Amino acid sequence: MAKQTKILLDESEMPTSWYNIVPDLPEPPPPALHPGTHEPAGPEDFAPLFPMDLILQEVSMDQYIEIPEEVQDVYKLWRPSPLFRAHRLEKMLDTPAHIYYKYEGVSPAGSHKPNTSVPQAFYNKKAGVNRLTTETGAGQWGTALAFACSLFDMECEVWQVRASYDQKPYRKAMIETFGATVHPSPSDLTESGRAVLAANPDSPGSLGIAISEAVEMAAPHEDVRYALGSVLNHVLMHQTIIGEEALLQLAKVGETPDVIVGCTGGGSNFAGLSFPFLREKMAGRMNPTIRAVEPAACPTLTRGTYAYDFGDTAGLTPLMKMHTLGHDFVPDPIHAGGLRYHGMSPLISHIYELGLIEAISIPQTECFAAGVTFARNEGIVPAPEPTHALAAAVREANKAKETGEETVILTALCGHGHLDMAAYAQYLTGDIVDHDYPEEKVQDALSRLPQVG
Ligand SMILES: *Cc1c(COP(=O)(O)O)cnc(C)c1O
């Protein structure tokens, strides 16, 4: 058989349901809690933020949820996305491993984010919402939501983390091209933003602060809602189309993965790729090792505490039990802006606690080195976030070289880096440094975790 590089599905083979892993888990995840009473949060506690369709998905015990036809139609602008075998990278690494990457950079935003921004805009529009507010770190989520809102004729207002706002002017331009409004966060438009600026006028911002600002601007208004690009159950579920497609694609070439690696910020692309495979693993049909990869400068799973914490800095969201570095932790401004979140998805944190997945952290220079090697062999310049997954894939490929095993490695190349070239320029001139994990700063932030009895 000729060696296949690009494994494609027809439009007619695109999966028509999302996969909800919750009913398949040996134990249910701990509930979210009301921030005031600390009682389990009910649908009404989420109603100021999200439309009921999404709230019901958030707590659903259905194993599969059908993708609305209107959403499927939009998905077909770029889905099914290609699965590639990295033949040239394998050759360059001189490894017997088979390296596969599922490429989500083919979407309009250049990442996996539209897989959830489109259904989120759709369900909001259906509920009569006219405007969505949100935060964005690297700018990928802001772009994806702006794109989705433009399709459903909705307004969109984005708070972009200051460090990224300054580093990535073209993300802002792209968000504005899709018709949305962008503010640097912290901003003086909200109480939460003004409080941060009063304490530190030069704050580089954080996802937690930007979430507070976007939530504050949505909650009081009937026709304004908030959209989150990661972390929550419904977001992870929307991303499972990635893994469902990859399962079909690998089956076409008769392979099953031995190792699945994915980068984790809030966990959505990693969950999207791995949850369908974890379903197969729990059912005894395959046995891949599934590993989350996070930045050494923001090591939520590997060094954070598993505790109830707020999703945002100001403490406006329900409390979620998750791996956290503390809701007011401000990570160093590393270039993988999408991975700089203080918490990890509660669902992934729970699955990690159950021992169903592993986690490691990698410093950013090793990640950029893997990104450059990948670009020079596969022709795609990866976003800084998935270079973490690529660095882990390279480690696995090197291990396979030592053992001589034909390890099948699967990863999500969840976005391209075309708007991250300033970061690559810095790397190529030797100006990227590895940030130490600031233990004191984190202990300090953890000392302010909410006390839950
Ligand atoms: C947003 C983003 C991430 C981080 O978010 P997850 O929810 O962990 O996937 C990673 N990579 C890219 C390209 C992103 O846009």
PDBQT file of the ligand as one rigid body, heavy atoms in Angstrom, charges set to zero:
ROOT
HETATM    1  C1  LIG A 501      -7.420  28.326  23.142  1.00  0.00    +0.000 C 
HETATM    2  C2  LIG A 501      -6.352  27.524  22.619  1.00  0.00    +0.000 A 
HETATM    3  C3  LIG A 501      -5.694  26.584  23.419  1.00  0.00    +0.000 A 
HETATM    4  C4  LIG A 501      -6.008  26.365  24.871  1.00  0.00    +0.000 C 
HETATM    5  O1  LIG A 501      -7.311  26.007  25.154  1.00  0.00    +0.000 OA
HETATM    6  P1  LIG A 501      -7.778  24.523  25.438  1.00  0.00    +0.000 P 
HETATM    7  O2  LIG A 501      -9.164  24.695  25.916  1.00  0.00    +0.000 OA
HETATM    8  O3  LIG A 501      -6.879  23.936  26.455  1.00  0.00    +0.000 OA
HETATM    9  O4  LIG A 501      -7.715  23.808  24.137  1.00  0.00    +0.000 OA
HETATM   10  C5  LIG A 501      -4.711  25.819  22.847  1.00  0.00    +0.000 A 
HETATM   11  N1  LIG A 501      -4.376  25.966  21.565  1.00  0.00    +0.000 NA
HETATM   12  C6  LIG A 501      -4.968  26.855  20.754  1.00  0.00    +0.000 A 
HETATM   13  C7  LIG A 501      -4.535  26.959  19.333  1.00  0.00    +0.000 C 
HETATM   14  C8  LIG A 501      -5.980  27.665  21.251  1.00  0.00    +0.000 A 
HETATM   15  O5  LIG A 501      -6.589  28.533  20.450  1.00  0.00    +0.000 OA
ENDROOT
TORSDOF 0
